[in-house]
């Protein structure tokens, strides 16, 4: 039953085959990179990726989500398939663990039949909010949730002897799975820790005849988790610090209470946040009232239920009040609650019904399950970002394989990341921003989309397939002065990083690192030269902007602007900076801070840093 359900909800993406797909995030290339580093070496990966993307991946491979990396490595070695093509198989594996663990746990713990357990478990577990994490290629989150469900299944169903060895064996298995969950997404597990701890206690207390043994095992398990985590403490510490900076993540509307039974039809909230919060509050009051009334008949059970409800509520209050109710962290927490806690709650509630009441509940859940799966399938079918067979085929292309250096310039976050991993060239440099800053080009050819190959900045184009081509860009100066405006469109070839389109006056850079790259004329290559720049920075009377000028990574000056117009300044460049690069000059106009006109009441929401008008070189 679990296999059938998982195959159904994964169908919208399994049809793409062994490739990379997502609804938006570009996290999976990071996981695949970590696996590649583990399978080869950090030195080999650094040689292949001598850019900011490579630096980021080398850091992540040392500190982020080691258990997901370990799975990709094992799957890659067993199947002889590159890790960047294993997204779909990895999700199939983890979702099968999730569904199987919950089905076994709920059927054993509450004595429900297979059919009843299936509808009470799968209705929330495979609904829109949890599955949105899957269709967004969030492998670490899916792994952590699945392994948490496995942990609860062990606590709630495992049979072991009273002997010391029996208790130790149970504690060891539980500890290993728990650490695997921590190693899959440490901040997700810790961030949901209050609710998860309460759920473990709740599941253990439902096995009253095992409670003494479970208590002893819990103490041993805690010690074992500590011992197993010792080698990973530095990993967890760095990961936790990186992901808990106090800066809120991107916004996503707060899910409505309908999400807990899989009936929210879209991730976009249909109500205002205040109305959604009111709906959650009303639901909380109703559930509390039911438990209070029930306490008159079954006091101990109701107090235990109150305990879980209070813990789950306290957990979300801490996250929501600190980061905001429409924050991504709240969404992740709700996905954990809906995928793991709600199947237990619905199964438990159904087990307390008798006769016609249970039959009525089952008949109510059947259409809810069908609707929940349909909504998830519709969301999965909307996945738009899929790496095409043409891109995957580049991993074996002989023309790419004979290149020492290739610049990846597909101008798409997902394509750039994926292409860099599969390129058979000796070295691949991503020019645009991924989750890492942009990097200036090397001396190699440029991998571009074929539909862009006729642009006036490319030459010597070689078509690799219907979608992708190799081309060169002439970065030599035909004039000692470059004017960066829409009247001189050819000047666009010298701009790399995050520059906005050319305008009549010049062009804006959009992020902190923004490059102008050119090859010096022969007469200037073996001598000191001057570089004269005309431009200005976006600033405000209350907020100045500093632009640091770096040439071939060496700082040569800082210009400070405060709500003023264009300025011309000259930088002296010693010949030592260009001798090693054979006359290649990379100028980085590095801004101190990011600012947008929208911060000061204007309609323009772009980030604007340095406004470049012209650049001239001379003796």
Helices and strands as residue ranges (DSSP letters): H 2-14, E 21-22, H 28-39, H 42-48, H 52-63, H 66-79, G 83-85, H 87-110, H 114-125, H 128-135, H 139-157, H 164-184, H 186-191, H 193-205, G 208-210, H 211-229, G 230-232, H 233-243, G 257-261, H 273-295, H 299-323, H 328-336, I 337-341, H 342-351, H 356-381, E 385-386, H 389-392, G 393-396, H 398-401, E 405-408, H 413-422, E 427-430, E 445-449, G 450-452, E 459-463, E 468-472, E 481-483, G 489-494, E 495-499, E 507-519, G 522-524, E 529-537, E 545-551, E 554-561, E 567-573, H 576-579, E 584-591, G 597-600, E 610-618
